[in-house]
Amino acid sequence: MNSRSDLLRIAHAAVDIARGIMLRSNPGLITSKGDRDMASEVDYAIEDAVREHLRIHTPEISFLGEEEGGGNPEDGALTWVLDPVDGTANFIRGIPMCAVSLGLIDGKEGILGIIDLPFIDARYSAFKGEGAYCGNRRIHASGTNDLSESIVTMGDYAVGNEAVSRNAARMDLTAKLAGRVQRIRMLGTAALDLVWLADGKTDASIALSNKAWDMTAGVVIAREAGARVVDASGIDHNFDSPVTIGATAGILPQLLPMIQEALS
């Protein structure tokens, strides 16, 4: 049984491998994954390398990756969850807002998260109950309590099947927020949304979706920094939640009714 320190060491080493591949590689061949969705050669190269590293060092832990799948988390079991390049569209265009996101799920709840931003040269990490860090610096969510003073990030608009109907709620919510918040930002990577919430750079992160590889690591980091992360009903977020809402404790009660109205 690996200790907390063992798991962190193994995870950091895995993310070191991923960071190196991303920094020294061009995107290469782009593979379509459907309507306006794609993966680069780097996505697959990172996932293969990280999967193999974790297989060697933690053979008892299952693995779920964005590009090539794996087993879904089971109650009482540990599962590594990887997004090899979170923000692939940004990466392909040379936009530096992209990340490697590696989380560890225990049953349905994330307990470890590491997010590396290679082109911003920052690494965020957290283990449940141990606080959140950017490098060696302890980080904390902001103390913003007034929606009019908040900077809110939103996840990408939907693509693929039923994108028009799915985006109706997103457009409605954008309009509602625009009249209330200080600024809205769309960064193109859920990992960055959540770690900047954790680091007090933003005050809320709204994604009307929940895919484990996108959210697991960032949710752990945001929570350990003092942010709340819930679904649209206000219940604590987990693997099965339909949406992912992170915010400071003061902002969340003001955001939830707006999100619930947009989704209704």
DRENVEX-935147 format. One record per residue: y negated, x negated, z negated of N, C-alpha, C in turn; residue number from 1. Coordinates in nm, 3 decimals. Layout:
<pts>
PT      n.Y      n.X      n.Z     ca.Y     ca.X     ca.Z      c.Y      c.X      c.Z  seq
PT        Y        X        Z        Y        X        Z        Y        X        Z  NUM
...
</pts>
This chain:
<pts>
PT      n.Y      n.X      n.Z     ca.Y     ca.X     ca.Z      c.Y      c.X      c.Z  seq
PT    0.120   -0.085    0.000    0.000    0.000    0.000   -0.124   -0.088    0.000    1
PT   -0.209   -0.072    0.101   -0.331   -0.151    0.110   -0.435   -0.104    0.010    2
PT   -0.505   -0.198   -0.051   -0.613   -0.166   -0.143   -0.740   -0.130   -0.066    3
PT   -0.839   -0.078   -0.138   -0.968   -0.048   -0.077   -1.024   -0.172   -0.007    4
PT   -1.021   -0.287   -0.075   -1.078   -0.408   -0.016   -0.999   -0.451    0.107    5
PT   -0.867   -0.433    0.105   -0.784   -0.466    0.221   -0.823   -0.378    0.340    6
PT   -0.837   -0.248    0.316   -0.871   -0.155    0.424   -1.007   -0.187    0.485    7
PT   -1.104   -0.218    0.400   -1.236   -0.254    0.450   -1.230   -0.382    0.531    8
PT   -1.159   -0.481    0.483   -1.148   -0.608    0.555   -1.082   -0.588    0.690    9
PT   -0.975   -0.512    0.694   -0.905   -0.487    0.820   -0.993   -0.408    0.916   10
PT   -1.065   -0.309    0.864   -1.153   -0.228    0.949   -1.269   -0.310    1.004   11
PT   -1.330   -0.394    0.920   -1.439   -0.479    0.969   -1.389   -0.573    1.078   12
PT   -1.271   -0.629    1.061   -1.215   -0.718    1.162   -1.190   -0.643    1.293   13
PT   -1.143   -0.519    1.283   -1.122   -0.438    1.403   -1.254   -0.413    1.475   14
PT   -1.357   -0.382    1.400   -1.488   -0.355    1.460   -1.549   -0.484    1.515   15
PT   -1.521   -0.598    1.454   -1.564   -0.726    1.511   -1.506   -0.745    1.651   16
PT   -1.379   -0.711    1.666   -1.315   -0.722    1.798   -1.385   -0.631    1.898   17
PT   -1.411   -0.507    1.857   -1.476   -0.411    1.946   -1.616   -0.456    1.984   18
PT   -1.691   -0.502    1.884   -1.828   -0.550    1.910   -1.828   -0.663    2.012   19
PT   -1.736   -0.757    1.997   -1.730   -0.869    2.089   -1.703   -0.824    2.232   20
PT   -1.610   -0.730    2.248   -1.581   -0.679    2.383   -1.703   -0.611    2.442   21
PT   -1.772   -0.530    2.364   -1.888   -0.458    2.416   -2.000   -0.553    2.456   22
PT   -2.023   -0.656    2.377   -2.134   -0.747    2.404   -2.109   -0.837    2.526   23
PT   -1.985   -0.870    2.553   -1.959   -0.965    2.661   -1.912   -0.898    2.790   24
PT   -1.907   -0.765    2.792   -1.847   -0.696    2.907   -1.948   -0.606    2.976   25
PT   -1.936   -0.597    3.108   -2.004   -0.493    3.184   -1.921   -0.367    3.177   26
PT   -1.983   -0.250    3.199   -1.906   -0.125    3.188   -1.783   -0.120    3.278   27
PT   -1.789   -0.185    3.396   -1.674   -0.184    3.486   -1.652   -0.050    3.552   28
PT   -1.527   -0.022    3.587   -1.494    0.103    3.655   -1.522    0.222    3.563   29
PT   -1.587    0.323    3.619   -1.618    0.444    3.543   -1.518    0.552    3.582   30
PT   -1.452    0.610    3.483   -1.352    0.714    3.504   -1.408    0.849    3.463   31
PT   -1.398    0.948    3.552   -1.444    1.082    3.520   -1.348    1.149    3.422   32
PT   -1.405    1.215    3.321   -1.325    1.293    3.225   -1.354    1.442    3.239   33
PT   -1.419    1.479    3.349   -1.457    1.618    3.369   -1.604    1.626    3.405   34
PT   -1.657    1.745    3.400   -1.795    1.771    3.439   -1.893    1.685    3.359   35
PT   -1.955    1.586    3.424   -2.061    1.501    3.366   -2.016    1.426    3.241   36
PT   -1.887    1.402    3.230   -1.833    1.324    3.118   -1.752    1.209    3.177   37
PT   -1.762    1.093    3.112   -1.699    0.975    3.169   -1.659    0.875    3.063   38
PT   -1.573    0.782    3.102   -1.538    0.668    3.018   -1.547    0.543    3.104   39
PT   -1.585    0.432    3.042   -1.592    0.305    3.113   -1.466    0.223    3.086   40
PT   -1.450    0.115    3.163   -1.340    0.023    3.135   -1.350   -0.032    2.994   41
PT   -1.471   -0.049    2.945   -1.492   -0.104    2.811   -1.440   -0.008    2.705   42
PT   -1.458    0.123    2.725   -1.403    0.221    2.631   -1.252    0.197    2.613   43
PT   -1.181    0.185    2.725   -1.036    0.169    2.718   -0.997    0.032    2.661   44
PT   -1.072   -0.072    2.699   -1.040   -0.206    2.651   -1.056   -0.215    2.499   45
PT   -1.164   -0.157    2.448   -1.186   -0.158    2.303   -1.079   -0.078    2.232   46
PT   -1.049    0.042    2.283   -0.950    0.124    2.215   -0.814    0.055    2.211   47
PT   -0.775   -0.008    2.321   -0.646   -0.077    2.323   -0.644   -0.192    2.223   48
PT   -0.752   -0.270    2.217   -0.756   -0.387    2.129   -0.759   -0.346    1.983   49
PT   -0.836   -0.245    1.951   -0.846   -0.200    1.811   -0.716   -0.134    1.768   50
PT   -0.658   -0.054    1.854   -0.530    0.010    1.822   -0.424   -0.096    1.788   51
PT   -0.418   -0.203    1.868   -0.318   -0.306    1.846   -0.346   -0.382    1.715   52
PT   -0.472   -0.413    1.689   -0.508   -0.480    1.563   -0.465   -0.397    1.442   53
PT   -0.494   -0.269    1.447   -0.460   -0.183    1.334   -0.310   -0.160    1.324   54
PT   -0.241   -0.156    1.438   -0.095   -0.141    1.435   -0.030   -0.259    1.363   55
PT   -0.082   -0.379    1.389   -0.027   -0.499    1.327   -0.054   -0.502    1.177   56
PT   -0.177   -0.468    1.139   -0.218   -0.488    1.000   -0.196   -0.365    0.911   57
PT   -0.187   -0.247    0.973   -0.160   -0.125    0.894   -0.060   -0.038    0.970   58
PT    0.061   -0.083    0.988    0.159   -0.009    1.068    0.194    0.127    1.009   59
PT    0.168    0.145    0.880    0.200    0.272    0.815    0.093    0.379    0.836   60
PT   -0.020    0.342    0.895   -0.130    0.437    0.915   -0.135    0.478    1.061   61
PT   -0.141    0.609    1.087   -0.147    0.657    1.224   -0.285    0.633    1.285   62
PT   -0.298    0.658    1.414   -0.420    0.625    1.487   -0.454    0.736    1.584   63
PT   -0.583    0.770    1.590   -0.635    0.869    1.684   -0.757    0.810    1.752   64
PT   -0.751    0.797    1.885   -0.864    0.744    1.961   -0.917    0.847    2.058   65
PT   -1.044    0.832    2.094   -1.105    0.929    2.185   -1.039    0.927    2.322   66
PT   -1.008    0.808    2.374   -0.967    0.799    2.513   -0.818    0.824    2.535   67
PT   -0.734    0.775    2.445   -0.590    0.785    2.468   -0.517    0.863    2.360   68
PT   -0.593    0.927    2.271   -0.534    1.019    2.176   -0.456    0.954    2.065   69
PT   -0.358    1.027    2.016   -0.278    0.986    1.902   -0.247    1.106    1.817   70
PT   -0.198    1.083    1.697   -0.160    1.193    1.610   -0.277    1.250    1.533   71
PT   -0.284    1.382    1.522   -0.386    1.445    1.439   -0.357    1.419    1.292   72
PT   -0.462    1.409    1.209   -0.441    1.384    1.066   -0.356    1.493    1.002   73
PT   -0.271    1.452    0.910   -0.187    1.545    0.835   -0.220    1.534    0.687   74
PT   -0.201    1.644    0.615   -0.226    1.643    0.471   -0.142    1.533    0.405   75
PT   -0.208    1.456    0.319   -0.139    1.352    0.247   -0.116    1.225    0.325   76
PT   -0.170    1.217    0.448   -0.149    1.099    0.533   -0.283    1.037    0.571   77
PT   -0.279    0.907    0.595   -0.397    0.834    0.641   -0.395    0.822    0.792   78
PT   -0.513    0.833    0.853   -0.526    0.820    0.999   -0.654    0.744    1.032   79
PT   -0.642    0.636    1.108   -0.760    0.572    1.165   -0.812    0.658    1.280   80
PT   -0.945    0.667    1.292   -1.006    0.744    1.400   -1.113    0.658    1.465   81
PT   -1.104    0.639    1.596   -1.192    0.547    1.667   -1.264    0.614    1.783   82
PT   -1.394    0.592    1.789   -1.470    0.614    1.913   -1.507    0.474    1.962   83
PT   -1.444    0.425    2.068   -1.465    0.287    2.109   -1.607    0.258    2.156   84
PT   -1.667    0.353    2.227   -1.808    0.344    2.266   -1.868    0.482    2.245   85
PT   -1.937    0.500    2.136   -2.005    0.627    2.113   -2.142    0.618    2.179   86
PT   -2.161    0.700    2.281   -2.281    0.690    2.364   -2.250    0.617    2.493   87
PT   -2.138    0.653    2.556   -2.097    0.586    2.680   -2.203    0.598    2.789   88
PT   -2.265    0.714    2.803   -2.369    0.731    2.906   -2.484    0.633    2.883   89
PT   -2.522    0.613    2.757   -2.625    0.514    2.726   -2.578    0.373    2.763   90
PT   -2.455    0.340    2.723   -2.400    0.207    2.749   -2.397    0.175    2.898   91
PT   -2.353    0.270    2.978   -2.344    0.248    3.122   -2.481    0.219    3.182   92
PT   -2.585    0.283    3.129   -2.721    0.265    3.182   -2.797    0.150    3.116   93
PT   -2.733    0.077    3.025   -2.801   -0.032    2.959   -2.896    0.012    2.850   94
PT   -2.881    0.133    2.800   -2.962    0.182    2.688   -2.895    0.134    2.560   95
PT   -2.967    0.066    2.471   -2.901    0.000    2.357   -2.850    0.093    2.249   96
PT   -2.876    0.221    2.257   -2.831    0.314    2.154   -2.687    0.358    2.184   97
PT   -2.593    0.272    2.145   -2.450    0.302    2.156   -2.380    0.227    2.045   98
PT   -2.261    0.271    2.009   -2.198    0.224    1.887   -2.046    0.220    1.899   99
PT   -1.986    0.138    1.813   -1.844    0.145    1.783   -1.832    0.221    1.651  100
PT   -1.746    0.321    1.646   -1.734    0.405    1.526   -1.588    0.412    1.485  101
PT   -1.557    0.355    1.368   -1.420    0.355    1.317   -1.418    0.419    1.179  102
PT   -1.339    0.523    1.165   -1.325    0.592    1.037   -1.181    0.596    0.992  103
PT   -1.163    0.628    0.865   -1.029    0.647    0.809   -1.026    0.782    0.740  104
PT   -0.933    0.867    0.781   -0.918    1.001    0.726   -0.799    1.005    0.632  105
PT   -0.820    1.067    0.517   -0.711    1.096    0.423   -0.690    1.246    0.425  106
PT   -0.585    1.291    0.490   -0.565    1.434    0.510   -0.666    1.488    0.608  107
PT   -0.767    1.561    0.559   -0.871    1.617    0.645   -1.009    1.559    0.616  108
PT   -1.016    1.464    0.521   -1.146    1.413    0.478   -1.158    1.264    0.505  109
PT   -1.273    1.224    0.559   -1.300    1.083    0.580   -1.323    1.011    0.449  110
PT   -1.268    0.889    0.439   -1.286    0.811    0.316   -1.346    0.674    0.343  111
PT   -1.348    0.630    0.470   -1.403    0.501    0.507   -1.471    0.515    0.641  112
PT   -1.584    0.448    0.656   -1.653    0.450    0.784   -1.722    0.319    0.812  113
PT   -1.707    0.269    0.933   -1.782    0.153    0.980   -1.839    0.186    1.117  114
PT   -1.968    0.167    1.132   -2.036    0.190    1.259   -2.117    0.066    1.292  115
PT   -2.085    0.007    1.406   -2.157   -0.112    1.452   -2.241   -0.076    1.574  116
PT   -2.365   -0.122    1.573   -2.459   -0.101    1.683   -2.485   -0.238    1.746  117
PT   -2.401   -0.279    1.841   -2.407   -0.417    1.889   -2.541   -0.459    1.947  118
PT   -2.607   -0.368    2.020   -2.730   -0.406    2.089   -2.854   -0.387    2.002  119
PT   -2.835   -0.331    1.883   -2.942   -0.321    1.783   -2.915   -0.421    1.671  120
PT   -2.798   -0.481    1.672   -2.755   -0.581    1.575   -2.760   -0.526    1.433  121
PT   -2.690   -0.416    1.413   -2.681   -0.355    1.280   -2.541   -0.302    1.259  122
PT   -2.491   -0.313    1.136   -2.362   -0.258    1.101   -2.374   -0.178    0.972  123
PT   -2.328   -0.055    0.978   -2.328    0.035    0.862   -2.184    0.055    0.815  124
PT   -2.167    0.066    0.684   -2.032    0.084    0.631   -2.037    0.161    0.500  125
PT   -1.925    0.225    0.468   -1.913    0.297    0.341   -1.766    0.321    0.312  126
PT   -1.736    0.325    0.183   -1.605    0.370    0.135   -1.633    0.477    0.030  127
PT   -1.556    0.583    0.033   -1.581    0.696   -0.056   -1.594    0.650   -0.201  128
PT   -1.707    0.690   -0.263   -1.731    0.659   -0.402   -1.795    0.524   -0.427  129
PT   -1.821    0.447   -0.319   -1.871    0.310   -0.335   -2.010    0.288   -0.277  130
PT   -2.076    0.393   -0.228   -2.209    0.377   -0.170   -2.203    0.339   -0.023  131
PT   -2.320    0.340    0.041   -2.331    0.309    0.183   -2.421    0.188    0.201  132
PT   -2.393    0.111    0.307   -2.462   -0.016    0.328   -2.496   -0.037    0.474  133
PT   -2.607   -0.106    0.498   -2.638   -0.165    0.627   -2.631   -0.316    0.605  134
PT   -2.527   -0.380    0.656   -2.499   -0.517    0.616   -2.470   -0.521    0.467  135
PT   -2.548   -0.602    0.396   -2.534   -0.609    0.249   -2.637   -0.525    0.176  136
PT   -2.720   -0.453    0.251   -2.828   -0.374    0.191   -2.780   -0.232    0.159  137
PT   -2.792   -0.191    0.035   -2.757   -0.054   -0.003   -2.858    0.041    0.059  138
PT   -2.811    0.149    0.117   -2.901    0.243    0.185   -2.895    0.380    0.117  139
PT   -3.002    0.457    0.138   -3.015    0.589    0.079   -3.083    0.683    0.178  140
PT   -3.042    0.807    0.179   -3.109    0.909    0.259   -3.251    0.929    0.207  141
PT   -3.336    0.983    0.292   -3.475    1.004    0.253   -3.486    1.112    0.147  142
PT   -3.603    1.118    0.086   -3.630    1.224   -0.012   -3.712    1.337    0.045  143
PT   -3.717    1.348    0.178   -3.798    1.451    0.242   -3.750    1.590    0.202  144
PT   -3.845    1.673    0.161   -3.813    1.809    0.117   -3.877    1.918    0.202  145
PT   -3.970    1.881    0.288   -4.046    1.978    0.366   -4.005    1.966    0.512  146
PT   -3.960    2.076    0.569   -3.915    2.074    0.708   -4.025    2.027    0.802  147
PT   -4.149    2.059    0.772   -4.260    2.020    0.859   -4.285    1.870    0.860  148
PT   -4.225    1.798    0.764   -4.240    1.652    0.758   -4.112    1.580    0.803  149
PT   -4.018    1.654    0.858   -3.887    1.597    0.888   -3.872    1.558    1.035  150
PT   -3.797    1.452    1.056   -3.751    1.414    1.190   -3.604    1.452    1.198  151
PT   -3.571    1.532    1.299   -3.437    1.589    1.313   -3.376    1.541    1.444  152
PT   -3.253    1.490    1.437   -3.182    1.455    1.559   -3.085    1.567    1.596  153
PT   -3.066    1.584    1.726   -2.973    1.684    1.776   -2.872    1.619    1.867  154
PT   -2.749    1.670    1.864   -2.645    1.622    1.953   -2.674    1.661    2.096  155
PT   -2.605    1.597    2.190   -2.623    1.625    2.332   -2.596    1.772    2.364  156
PT   -2.658    1.819    2.468   -2.623    1.950    2.520   -2.483    1.944    2.580  157
PT   -2.417    2.059    2.583   -2.278    2.065    2.627   -2.265    2.043    2.777  158
PT   -2.151    1.986    2.817   -2.111    1.977    2.956   -1.971    2.036    2.966  159
PT   -1.923    2.051    3.088   -1.787    2.100    3.104   -1.779    2.251    3.103  160
PT   -1.660    2.302    3.070   -1.634    2.446    3.072   -1.728    2.521    2.980  161
PT   -1.782    2.629    3.030   -1.867    2.720    2.952   -1.993    2.651    2.899  162
PT   -2.039    2.547    2.970   -2.157    2.474    2.923   -2.280    2.564    2.914  163
PT   -2.295    2.655    3.009   -2.414    2.740    3.010   -2.419    2.827    2.885  164
PT   -2.308    2.892    2.853   -2.307    2.979    2.735   -2.315    2.898    2.607  165
PT   -2.248    2.783    2.603   -2.252    2.700    2.483   -2.391    2.643    2.460  166
PT   -2.464    2.617    2.568   -2.598    2.560    2.554   -2.704    2.664    2.518  167
PT   -2.669    2.792    2.531   -2.766    2.895    2.493   -2.804    2.880    2.346  168
PT   -2.706    2.858    2.260   -2.734    2.839    2.117   -2.814    2.712    2.094  169
PT   -2.782    2.606    2.167   -2.854    2.480    2.152   -3.000    2.495    2.193  170
PT   -3.024    2.565    2.303   -3.161    2.586    2.349   -3.239    2.673    2.250  171
PT   -3.173    2.776    2.199   -3.237    2.863    2.102   -3.274    2.785    1.976  172
PT   -3.181    2.703    1.929   -3.207    2.625    1.809   -3.317    2.521    1.833  173
PT   -3.317    2.459    1.949   -3.422    2.363    1.981   -3.559    2.429    1.974  174
PT   -3.568    2.548    2.031   -3.697    2.619    2.028   -3.739    2.653    1.886  175
PT   -3.645    2.695    1.805   -3.677    2.727    1.665   -3.724    2.603    1.589  176
PT   -3.653    2.494    1.609   -3.688    2.371    1.538   -3.823    2.317    1.584  177
PT   -3.851    2.329    1.713   -3.975    2.272    1.768   -4.099    2.330    1.700  178
PT   -4.089    2.452    1.653   -4.202    2.515    1.586   -4.211    2.485    1.438  179
PT   -4.112    2.413    1.384   -4.108    2.393    1.240   -4.107    2.247    1.196  180
PT   -4.037    2.160    1.271   -4.018    2.023    1.224   -4.128    1.931    1.278  181
PT   -4.133    1.812    1.219   -4.232    1.715    1.268   -4.197    1.667    1.409  182
PT   -4.071    1.625    1.429   -4.026    1.579    1.560   -3.875    1.607    1.575  183
PT   -3.832    1.626    1.701   -3.691    1.635    1.736   -3.657    1.514    1.820  184
PT   -3.543    1.454    1.794   -3.497    1.340    1.871   -3.354    1.366    1.919  185
PT   -3.322    1.323    2.041   -3.186    1.328    2.093   -3.149    1.186    2.134  186
PT   -3.069    1.118    2.053   -3.041    0.976    2.069   -2.921    0.948    2.159  187
PT   -2.834    1.045    2.176   -2.720    1.027    2.266   -2.597    0.969    2.200  188
PT   -2.597    0.958    2.067   -2.478    0.910    1.996   -2.477    0.969    1.855  189
PT   -2.371    1.040    1.823   -2.359    1.102    1.691   -2.354    0.997    1.581  190
PT   -2.292    0.882    1.611   -2.283    0.775    1.511   -2.422    0.729    1.469  191
PT   -2.509    0.708    1.566   -2.646    0.665    1.535   -2.722    0.775    1.461  192
PT   -2.705    0.899    1.504   -2.769    1.011    1.433   -2.737    1.006    1.284  193
PT   -2.610    0.987    1.251   -2.567    0.996    1.112   -2.605    0.874    1.031  194
PT   -2.598    0.754    1.090   -2.635    0.637    1.010   -2.786    0.627    0.991  195
PT   -2.863    0.676    1.086   -3.008    0.675    1.064   -3.049    0.783    0.963  196
PT   -2.973    0.892    0.956   -2.991    0.986    0.846   -2.960    0.916    0.714  197
PT   -2.851    0.842    0.709   -2.812    0.771    0.587   -2.915    0.668    0.546  198
PT   -2.979    0.607    0.643   -3.074    0.498    0.617   -3.217    0.549    0.596  199
PT   -3.236    0.680    0.591   -3.369    0.735    0.566   -3.464    0.729    0.683  200
PT   -3.416    0.694    0.802   -3.502    0.689    0.920   -3.526    0.828    0.976  201
PT   -3.428    0.916    0.957   -3.442    1.056    0.995   -3.402    1.141    0.875  202
PT   -3.420    1.271    0.888   -3.399    1.360    0.773   -3.289    1.463    0.794  203
PT   -3.247    1.480    0.918   -3.138    1.574    0.945   -3.073    1.538    1.078  204
PT   -2.943    1.570    1.088   -2.866    1.548    1.210   -2.787    1.676    1.237  205
PT   -2.808    1.734    1.355   -2.743    1.860    1.390   -2.659    1.840    1.515  206
PT   -2.529    1.866    1.504   -2.440    1.863    1.620   -2.359    1.992    1.618  207
PT   -2.372    2.072    1.722   -2.299    2.198    1.727   -2.159    2.173    1.784  208
PT   -2.095    2.071    1.728   -1.959    2.032    1.768   -1.903    1.945    1.656  209
PT   -1.774    1.918    1.664   -1.710    1.830    1.565   -1.583    1.772    1.626  210
PT   -1.593    1.649    1.673   -1.476    1.574    1.718   -1.459    1.457    1.624  211
PT   -1.338    1.437    1.576   -1.315    1.340    1.468   -1.368    1.202    1.503  212
PT   -1.346    1.157    1.627   -1.390    1.022    1.663   -1.542    1.010    1.662  213
PT   -1.612    1.120    1.690   -1.758    1.117    1.687   -1.813    1.115    1.545  214
PT   -1.749    1.187    1.455   -1.813    1.221    1.328   -1.757    1.151    1.204  215
PT   -1.630    1.115    1.203   -1.566    1.073    1.077   -1.641    0.961    1.007  216
PT   -1.664    0.851    1.074   -1.727    0.736    1.010   -1.869    0.769    0.965  217
PT   -1.945    0.836    1.051   -2.083    0.867    1.017   -2.097    0.964    0.902  218
PT   -2.005    1.059    0.892   -2.009    1.154    0.781   -1.987    1.082    0.648  219
PT   -1.890    0.990    0.645   -1.866    0.914    0.521   -1.992    0.836    0.482  220
PT   -2.052    0.769    0.578   -2.170    0.685    0.550   -2.287    0.771    0.503  221
PT   -2.311    0.883    0.571   -2.422    0.971    0.533   -2.403    1.026    0.392  222
PT   -2.281    1.070    0.361   -2.256    1.124    0.227   -2.273    1.018    0.119  223
PT   -2.224    0.900    0.145   -2.234    0.794    0.045   -2.379    0.749    0.025  224
PT   -2.465    0.780    0.123   -2.608    0.749    0.110   -2.685    0.863    0.043  225
PT   -2.618    0.972    0.012   -2.683    1.082   -0.059   -2.719    1.202    0.025  226
PT   -2.687    1.202    0.156   -2.712    1.319    0.239   -2.601    1.421    0.219  227
PT   -2.631    1.545    0.250   -2.529    1.651    0.252   -2.479    1.665    0.395  228
PT   -2.348    1.685    0.411   -2.292    1.710    0.543   -2.201    1.831    0.532  229
PT   -2.233    1.936    0.608   -2.167    2.066    0.594   -2.141    2.126    0.732  230
PT   -2.072    2.242    0.732   -2.065    2.320    0.855   -2.173    2.428    0.850  231
PT   -2.172    2.519    0.947   -2.281    2.615    0.957   -2.285    2.712    0.840  232
PT   -2.174    2.729    0.771   -2.172    2.820    0.657   -2.220    2.753    0.529  233
PT   -2.238    2.621    0.534   -2.278    2.547    0.415   -2.162    2.486    0.340  234
PT   -2.039    2.510    0.388   -1.921    2.450    0.324   -1.910    2.304    0.365  235
PT   -1.863    2.219    0.274   -1.850    2.076    0.304   -1.773    2.053    0.434  236
PT   -1.827    1.966    0.515   -1.769    1.933    0.645   -1.636    1.860    0.629  237
PT   -1.540    1.893    0.718   -1.416    1.817    0.724   -1.365    1.816    0.868  238
PT   -1.243    1.768    0.886   -1.185    1.752    1.020   -1.185    1.883    1.099  239
PT   -1.169    1.996    1.032   -1.155    2.125    1.100   -1.287    2.199    1.120  240
PT   -1.398    2.148    1.071   -1.525    2.218    1.082   -1.566    2.234    1.228  241
PT   -1.624    2.349    1.265   -1.664    2.369    1.404   -1.792    2.297    1.443  242
PT   -1.882    2.272    1.345   -2.007    2.202    1.373   -2.031    2.100    1.262  243
PT   -2.130    2.013    1.285   -2.158    1.904    1.192   -2.307    1.900    1.163  244
PT   -2.343    1.933    1.039   -2.483    1.939    1.000   -2.504    1.847    0.882  245
PT   -2.585    1.744    0.901   -2.619    1.653    0.793   -2.768    1.660    0.765  246
PT   -2.805    1.654    0.638   -2.946    1.663    0.603   -2.968    1.619    0.460  247
PT   -3.092    1.590    0.428   -3.127    1.566    0.289   -3.107    1.696    0.211  248
PT   -3.088    1.683    0.081   -3.062    1.801   -0.002   -3.177    1.900    0.004  249
PT   -3.300    1.848    0.017   -3.416    1.938    0.021   -3.433    2.011    0.152  250
PT   -3.391    1.949    0.262   -3.408    2.007    0.395   -3.299    2.107    0.429  251
PT   -3.178    2.083    0.380   -3.063    2.162    0.423   -3.081    2.312    0.404  252
PT   -3.131    2.362    0.289   -3.144    2.507    0.275   -3.242    2.569    0.374  253
PT   -3.335    2.491    0.424   -3.429    2.542    0.524   -3.368    2.542    0.664  254
PT   -3.277    2.448    0.689   -3.215    2.438    0.821   -3.106    2.540    0.844  255
PT   -3.024    2.564    0.743   -2.905    2.645    0.764   -2.932    2.785    0.820  256
PT   -3.032    2.857    0.769   -3.056    2.991    0.826   -3.094    2.985    0.974  257
PT   -3.166    2.882    1.016   -3.204    2.869    1.156   -3.081    2.842    1.243  258
PT   -2.990    2.760    1.194   -2.869    2.729    1.269   -2.779    2.852    1.275  259
PT   -2.766    2.922    1.164   -2.682    3.042    1.161   -2.735    3.148    1.256  260
PT   -2.867    3.163    1.262   -2.927    3.261    1.353   -2.900    3.222    1.499  261
PT   -2.913    3.094    1.532   -2.891    3.047    1.669   -2.746    3.067    1.712  262
PT   -2.654    3.055    1.617   -2.511    3.067    1.649   -2.462    3.210    1.648  263
PT   -2.541    3.300    1.597   -2.495    3.439    1.583   -2.496    3.514    1.716  264
</pts>
